[in-house]
């Protein structure tokens, strides 16, 4: 069954990527983490001193877009596609709190969104795709066969994220993580271009109290129903 696109949107650290990865594995679909693409561009901006706490040189970043290439390369050992910036693996560099602190500003720039959205739409041309982000069901694939919108309380999300970052050896406080989540949610849902909103036909999943297995079972059930309806047509 390779005939559908599964769009997963939702707030930061709602566990979208964990779920999306697990679903893609079970269905043998391609998984694309679009947040990683915005993070890679943000990492470029930081490396080139185009963004800091006191400035954001948007014009230069837009001028540099033709020379910024974001791609994914499958890592057989990890069993997922790692993000590359100009052919260099930046998978761990993009997961820092520093990148998280600037990514929402970068993701609010229309020229950047346009470039990345076009690339994302190409990845879905043969379907068989699970993609997660903020605008997948609303802008990237408004006709996706299955749309999910993940929510969880900010405290549950911050705890998960804090644990994840500590395990990776980052030294930071829970309050920094919580305030970063709250500020990103605000910027992501109030920006002018493609704000984070639940698509009308998306199914909302509050996973504050659900295990990963419970969510995966529920979503696979939904996907199989839709997939089999489509093959009956
Ligand atoms: O999913 P994430 O936390 O890694 O995403 C990082 C940021 O990128 C997030 O704060 C908003 C932005 N983003 C977006 O604007 N559109 C997407 N499709 C995915 C992410």
Boltz pocket constraint, residues with backbone or C-beta under 6 A from the ligand:
constraints:
  - pocket:
      binder: B
      contacts: [[A, 12], [A, 13], [A, 34], [A, 35], [A, 36], [A, 38], [A, 39], [A, 100], [A, 103], [A, 104], [A, 107], [A, 108], [A, 132], [A, 133], [A, 134], [A, 135], [A, 136], [A, 184], [A, 188], [A, 194]]
      max_distance: 6.0
